[in-house]
Amino acid sequence: MEGSLTGAFLAAGMFLAFQGCGMMTSFGFLRRESAGVRLLLGSVLGSLMLQWFPALFAFLFGFSAAAHVLALLLALGCAGASLYIGKKDGFQDVLDIPRAFARQKFLFAVLLFWGFYVYLVFHSFRLENGRVYCCQSTYGDMSMHLSFITSLARQQVFPPEYSLLPGVRLSYPFLSDSISSSLYLLGASLRLSYALPMCAAGAQVFFGAYLFFRRMLGTNGKAALAFLLFFLNGGLGIFYFLGGEPGNFTRIFTAFYQTPTNYTDENIRWVNVIADMMLPQRATLFGWAVLFPELYLLYRAVFEGQRRYFLYAGILAGALPMVHTHSFLALALVCGGWLVFDLCHRLQWEAGAEAIAKGAIVAGLPIMCLLKDLLRTQGLEDSPWLLVFASVVIVLCLALLWALLCFCYRRGILWEIACTWGVLAGIACLLAFPQLFIWTFRQAGAGQFVRGHFGWITGADNYLWFYLKNLGLAGILALCGLLTCQTERFARYVPALVIWLIAEFVEFQPNDYDNNKLLYVGYALLCCCGAEFAASLLARIKFREVRGFAASLLVVLGTASAVLSLGREAVSEYELYGEGALALCQYVEEELPPDAIVLTDTRHNNEIAALTGRNIVCGSPSYLYYHGLPYYGREYAVSEMYIRPEASLDFYRSIRVDYVLVSDFELSSYPVDQPQLDRLFTRVYDDGVRILYKVEREG
């Protein structure tokens, strides 16, 4: 877990080498972009290379050092080929990068956001006084991600399996964790391996989002406002903490998950994207690191005529499924919305399409309110008929798309569509489908991921009131912007409506909450729309001082809840693993084989799985259930093996248990028959609190 200095230098060197290869590739192929854009896209490519290239070779060599050496050689080959094709002239304007900060001073604010995020990353995983501490948002998910990181590096099995449920293929988008496994494999400490790729991905998200917003909106001021509305998102939750008891406000910084952006008692669920998405949700973080630069390329291709970018966008899209499947799905919906309006534009029907879409917004809001009340009173918020309805809508959309393509064919412009959108779809499908068939569809089918559900997690609240108090000012501005913007601008934001409609009727994971991974992509577009509308209102104020005050007030009202929630993360501290747990892990690392299976209870903060990379019989149901995994039999077996060890010897043999841990966790979870364990197995570790037994299996 602690690693070595040599390992740290070796891992950091490899990480930087892949980053460099990505940047050389970007500078070779994207010569029309500014140096700053190429630097950002190159960093994203470097991270994707470190995620994907070792995985490709791991099918043959396992997740080993050999696979990583071959991956690095492939990355160097891509960089060399790019520079050769680009005639080695791509770095001439690299010194222009610092000047971009002078031209767009908000970039300094973006840099500050990233600096604060880097602090949160290291604050969320601290080793102090022989204990591991985390912050509020990472207390739940970090142990799961650590188990993926350590098991892949220690066991080197590929395709990887769940160390939390041995024998079951890991179908979670594991490339968001394998990038850290690569560093851990080379000898870096677990903390450095965990944090370094996250820091790079954080920069890619922040600067990628601003790059996309700036291109969409055209001015620095609008892009800055959209950036603040998105990353400092928060609604009216702050008002629940004003007034009342003396400790009503201060509990934001002391209580567990009672913040203005995450307060379930009042159904405040639109969590802050930095504190509750980018920090604990590694797949979301690395997915957005690709998604925002991807949206930039796609925007340039669709709305600015850069046809070559359809090819580049297709490559990035095809790499997304096993980085973050929700981002891939959201991107597909964005492409669908932009494709329809692009075809309408080519057919000169976009004005009619806009009128229909705006009419759907005006009529749709009251319909959604009535539908929610109806379904809730009838107990039909979860119903297969909702999935049928969504399927019918999708079929109708595909029929509409087919009809538009037929009209394009009659007008002789279908070949142009095939050379642009067809290239994007072809490349993306060619790269994505193997991932979906090998991993995603297998788990989604077994776990009934896709199901009908209405209204996300609006609960008992009125539909409009829920989104008003959760989205706050940003939601109001976005709605007004959608209804008032001109046709050309409306086409840019229409994918947000597509995403919202699908996400309100269909869920793509057992956890209702996780549909926000789709909704936030639509919300990013709505923030652009809201920023544009706000800018138009501010432009009507004649006096500069008044306009400045109004803009400041707008920012404060729109971001106050988020600022307080981020403050809570900055000061939060929870012990995840104590001294005894770390001492036990040290022994396990030194003495147990990498593929050993250890019987423990099903706690979420399981040090054996998270810190040593060894298998445990059954992990926490809070992880396994929401991954759609068949864990019930294993959970029952764990209980039986502790309560009736001798009668459960068949379980020990069938699951191939190698070691049994008895600690205060197990003793509090089950009535452990410890005398029987002492008769059956041999104690190999005993610190007075934790006892580790070795199971001698016959044959």
BAKE-953282 format. One record per residue (C-alpha): residue in three letters; x, y, z. Coordinates in steps of 0.05 Angstrom, whole numbers, plus 5000, padded with zeros to 4 digits. Example, Ala and Ser with C-alpha at 12.3 -4.5 7.8 and 13.67 -1.06 7.14 Angstrom:
2
Ala524649105156
Ser527349795143
This chain:
699
Met500050005000
Glu505650485017
Gly509750354954
Ser516950584945
Leu520551204921
Thr523150824861
Gly516150584846
Ala513351284852
Phe518351564802
Leu517250984755
Ala509651054758
Ala509851804751
Gly514751744693
Met510151254657
Phe504051704669
Leu507752304641
Ala510351904582
Phe503251714562
Gln501152444572
Gly506852654527
Cys504952144474
Gly497852394474
Met500053114467
Met504752954409
Thr499052584375
Ser494353174386
Phe499453694362
Gly500753284299
Phe493453194278
Leu489853824304
Arg494154354272
Arg488254824261
Glu486854874335
Ser490455334384
Ala496155054424
Gly491955064488
Val486454654456
Arg491454154429
Leu494754104497
Leu488053944530
Leu485953444478
Gly492853134480
Ser492353034555
Val485652694545
Leu488652244491
Gly494552084537
Ser489851854592
Leu485751434543
Met492151114518
Leu494050914589
Gln487050644600
Trp486250264535
Phe493050054509
Pro494949624570
Ala487949324568
Leu488849104495
Phe495348744510
Ala492648474575
Phe488148004537
Leu494447634517
Phe499347774573
Gly494947924633
Phe495048594667
Ser502648544674
Ala508848974666
Ala509848654598
Ala503048904575
His504849604598
Val511549604562
Leu508049404498
Ala502649934511
Leu507950474518
Leu511250254453
Leu504550304418
Ala503450994447
Leu510351214424
Gly508750934355
Cys502251344352
Ala505951974373
Gly511451864322
Ala506551734266
Ser502652354284
Leu508752794283
Tyr510952494217
Ile504152614185
Gly503853314216
Lys510753474186
Lys513453624256
Asp510954344254
Gly505554274306
Phe509354564365
Gln511055244335
Asp505655624374
Val506355264440
Leu508955904473
Asp502256214458
Ile498955804514
Pro500656304570
Arg497856874527
Ala491056524528
Phe490556674602
Ala491757414587
Arg486357404533
Gln481357004574
Lys482457184646
Phe477056714671
Leu482056154656
Phe485456364721
Ala478956214756
Val478655534722
Leu485655414747
Leu483455584818
Phe477655094812
Trp482554554792
Gly487254734848
Phe481654674899
Tyr479554014868
Val486753744874
Tyr486453924948
Leu479853544955
Val482752934921
Phe488552874968
His484253085028
Ser479452515011
Phe484851975019
Arg489752115075
Leu494451655113
Glu495751975181
Asn498051665247
Gly497250965219
Arg490051075198
Val486551215131
Tyr481851805131
Cys476952025077
Cys471952585069
Gln464352575070
Ser463152424997
Thr468351874990
Tyr466451495053
Gly461651065014
Asp464750934945
Met472250984955
Ser473050274984
Met469649974922
His474250354875
Leu480350164916
Ser478349434911
Phe478149484835
Ile484949844834
Thr488649374880
Ser485748714856
Leu487348864783
Ala494449054801
Arg495648474848
Gln492047904813
Gln493248144742
Val487347744716
Phe484348004651
Pro478648094637
Pro478348274710
Glu473547974761
Tyr470248264822
Ser474548154883
Leu468048294920
Leu464747694886
Pro470147224859
Gly468546864794
Val464047424767
Arg466847854711
Leu467848584728
Ser463048944681
Tyr463249614716
Pro466850134672
Phe473449924703
Leu478150344659
Ser476850924706
Asp480450504759
Ser485350104715
Ile489150754702
Ser490850764776
Ser492150004776
Ser497650134724
Leu501150614771
Tyr500250154831
Leu502949564791
Leu509449954780
Gly510550074855
Ala507350744870
Ser503650824936
Leu496250684934
Arg494751414951
Leu499051684894
Ser496251164846
Tyr489151354866
Ala490152114864
Leu494852274806
Pro490152054749
Met484352394785
Cys488053054787
Ala489553014713
Ala482352824698
Gly479853404740
Ala483953894697
Gln481153564634
Val474053644660
Phe474654374682
Phe478454624622
Gly474654184574
Ala467954444599
Tyr470155164594
Leu472855034524
Phe466154744503
Phe462155294537
Arg466555834505
Arg465555544436
Met458055454445
Leu456756154472
Gly461956564435
Thr463957044491
Asn468156974554
Gly462857274599
Lys457356784579
Ala462156194583
Ala464356404653
Leu457156454677
Ala455455764647
Phe461655474680
Leu459655754748
Leu452455514741
Phe454754814724
Phe460454704773
Leu457455104830
Asn450554814818
Gly445754864875
Gly438555054883
Leu434555324941
Gly437154844993
Ile440855395030
Phe434155665056
Tyr433155035098
Phe439355225138
Leu437655955152
Gly434156145217
Gly431455645267
Glu435855335322
Pro442855625334
Gly446155005304
Asn441654985242
Phe446855315198
Thr453255015228
Arg450754305219
Ile452554395145
Phe459754305168
Thr458853795222
Ala453053315205
Phe453552745155
Tyr450352925089
Gln446253515111
Thr448554025061
Pro444654525017
Thr445754084956
Asn444753404988
Tyr439353415041
Thr434752815032
Asp430153015090
Glu427553575046
Asn428653194980
Ile434553634959
Arg437953144912
Trp441153554856
Val448053454886
Asn453953894871
Val457953614812
Ile464753724844
Ala463253464914
Asp458652884898
Met460252694826
Met467452854807
Leu470352684875
Pro467152014893
Gln464651784824
Arg471051604788
Ala467551334726
Thr463651984719
Leu470052384728
Phe473952024674
Gly467751994630
Trp466952744633
Ala474352834620
Val473052534551
Leu465952774542
Phe466953534545
Pro472753544495
Glu468653064453
Leu462753554454
Tyr467554104432
Leu469853704372
Leu462753504355
Tyr460354224360
Arg465954444313
Ala464053884265
Val456454004265
Phe455854754271
Glu462455004242
Gly463354534184
Gln469854194208
Arg468353534173
Arg474853194195
Tyr472653264267
Phe467052754256
Leu472552234251
Tyr476052474314
Ala469552504352
Gly467951794330
Ile474451534358
Leu473451874425
Ala466251644428
Gly468250924414
Ala473150934473
Leu467751154523
Pro463550544542
Met468450224590
Val470750894616
His463651124632
Thr457650804599
His452851354620
Ser457151874585
Phe457051444522
Leu449451404525
Ala448852154538
Leu453352294479
Ala449051854435
Leu442852254455
Val446552914442
Cys448452644373
Gly441352444360
Gly438653134377
Trp443853504336
Leu443153014277
Val435653134272
Phe436453894273
Asp442253854225
Leu437853474175
Cys432253964186
His437054534173
Arg439454214108
Leu432154114087
Gln430354824110
Trp425254564160
Glu428754794224
Ala423755354239
Gly418054854240
Ala422154374283
Glu423654924332
Ala416255124338
Ile414254404351
Ala419754314404
Lys418054954440
Gly410654774439
Ala412554104470
Ile416154464526
Val410154904542
Ala405254324539
Gly409953824569
Leu411154144637
Pro403854124660
Ile403153434629
Met409053184669
Cys406053474733
Leu399353134720
Leu402652484699
Lys406852474762
Asp400852564807
Leu396952044769
Leu402451514769
Arg404051644842
Thr396851564866
Gln396150924825
Gly402850654849
Leu405450604777
Glu411851024782
Asp415550374769
Ser412150014712
Pro414149624650
Trp409050044612
Leu413450654620
Leu419050264586
Val414150084531
Phe412250814524
Ala419551024520
Ser420850484468
Val415050734426
Val417951444430
Ile424751194409
Val421750804351
Leu417951424328
Cys424351834332
Leu428051314290
Ala422351324241
Leu422852084237
Leu430252024227
Trp429251524171
Ala424151984138
Leu428952564141
Leu434452144111
Cys429751944054
Phe428352674040
Cys435852814041
Tyr436752243990
Arg431452553944
Arg435153213947
Gly441852893933
Ile445253063999
Leu445252374030
Trp452552244011
Glu454652854049
Ile450952584110
Ala454451914102
Cys461352244098
Thr460152634163
Trp455052324210
Gly456051644179
Val463451654193
Leu462151854266
Ala456951304275
Gly461050784239
Ile467550894278
Ala463950964345
Cys459950324335
Leu465949934310
Leu469850104373
Ala464150104423
Phe460249474405
Pro465648984427
Gln465849314495
Leu458349314502
Phe457748584483
Ile463648344525
Trp461848734588
Thr455849194590
Phe450148794559
Arg452048174598
Gln451248534665
Ala445448974644
Gly441448374621
Ala442747974684
Gly441448544732
Gln435248834698
Phe438649514691
Val433949804640
Arg426949894668
Gly421150374667
His421050894722
Phe417851584722
Gly420452234752
Trp427652064772
Ile427652154848
Thr422452704854
Gly418952314909
Ala412752614939
Asp414253324915
Asn410453664860
Tyr414353574795
Leu415654314783
Trp417054474856
Phe422153914860
Tyr426254184802
Leu425254904823
Lys428154794893
Asn433654334866
Leu435854714803
Gly434255404831
Leu436056014790
Ala439655604737
Gly433255224721
Ile429055864714
Leu434156184669
Ala434755564626
Leu427255494617
Cys426556224597
Gly432556154551
Leu429555544516
Leu423055904502
Thr426056554478
Cys432456374440
Gln432656404364
Thr432355794319
Glu439855734307
Arg441355764382
Phe435555304401
Ala438454744358
Arg444654744402
Tyr440654624466
Val435254134442
Pro439253514463
Ala438053714535
Leu430653594524
Val431952914492
Ile436352704551
Trp431252954603
Leu425452604569
Ile428951934566
Ala431851984637
Glu424952144666
Phe421851504637
Val427450994635
Glu432750804686
Phe439350494665
Gln441650244733
Pro438249934794
Asn439450564835
Asp434251104817
Tyr439251644836
Asp444351434783
Asn440251714726
Asn443252384745
Lys449452164707
Leu445152274645
Leu441452884670
Tyr447853274686
Val449953244613
Gly443353554594
Tyr444154044651
Ala450854274622
Leu447254484558
Leu441854814599
Cys447055214637
Cys449455484570
Cys442355664551
Gly441155994619
Ala447656384615
Glu445756644547
Phe438956874571
Ala441957204633
Ala446957574590
Ser441357834547
Leu437758104609
Leu444058424637
Ala445558744570
Arg439159154577
Ile441659494639
Lys444760154617
Phe448960334677
Arg455359934684
Glu455459944760
Val448259694765
Arg449659154713
Gly455758924752
Phe451758894817
Ala446158504783
Ala451158014753
Ser454557914821
Leu447757814855
Leu445857304802
Val452256914814
Val451456924890
Leu444256694888
Gly445956144838
Thr452055874874
Ala451255984949
Ser448755284963
Ala454454974926
Val459855394959
Leu457455175028
Ser457154445006
Leu464254474980
Gly466354795045
Arg463454195081
Glu467753725038
Ala473954135052
Val473454055127
Ser470253355132
Glu474252785161
Tyr472152065173
Glu476551475193
Leu475850925141
Tyr481150425165
Gly484650415233
Glu491550215256
Gly489749485268
Ala486649415199
Leu492949695166
Ala497449225206
Leu493148635184
Cys493548865111
Gln501148895117
Tyr501248175138
Val496347965083
Glu500548325030
Glu506847965053
Glu504147265067
Leu497847115027
Pro497946944953
Pro494847474907
Asp488947024888
Ala487246814959
Ile479846824980
Val478547095050
Leu472047005088
Thr469947665121
Asp463347995136
Thr460048435083
Arg461949125109
His463149655056
Asn469849895084
Asn473149215078
Glu480649295085
Ile482248605056
Ala478948764989
Ala480449504986
Leu487649535010
Thr490648854993
Gly487148674928
Arg485347984954
Asn478647664941
Ile473247634994
Val467347154991
Cys461947684987
Gly462548444988
Ser457648965012
Pro450548904985
Ser450649664977
Tyr455649554921
Leu453448884892
Tyr445949024889
Tyr446749664850
His451449304801
Gly445848804789
Leu450048214814
Pro447347544840
Tyr450247574910
Tyr444547294953
Gly447246584956
Arg454146824975
Glu451347285029
Tyr447646695059
Ala453846255055
Val457946775092
Ser453046775149
Glu452846015153
Met460445935151
Tyr461146385212
Ile455146125251
Arg455945375235
Pro463045265209
Glu463144515214
Ala456344425181
Ser458444905126
Leu464844555103
Asp461644445035
Phe461145205027
Tyr468445275046
Arg470244764992
Ser465645004937
Ile467545734944
Arg474845534956
Val475745955018
Asp483146005038
Tyr482846435100
Val477646655152
Leu477847325187
Val474647425255
Ser474848145280
Asp470248605318
Phe466348715253
Glu464847975243
Leu463247875317
Ser458248435314
Ser455148185249
Tyr454247445266
Pro454046985327
Val460846695307
Asp462345995332
Gln469646145347
Pro471045495385
Gln469145105323
Leu473545535279
Asp479345395327
Arg478144645321
Leu477644655245
Phe482845155224
Thr489645435243
Arg490846135270
Val496246485229
Tyr495047195254
Asp492447445320
Asp493248155347
Gly488048075402
Val482548385361
Arg483448075292
Ile484547325282
Leu486247035214
Tyr485246295204
Lys488245885148
Val483645365116
Glu487044725097
Arg483244445037
Glu483543715019
Gly486843564953
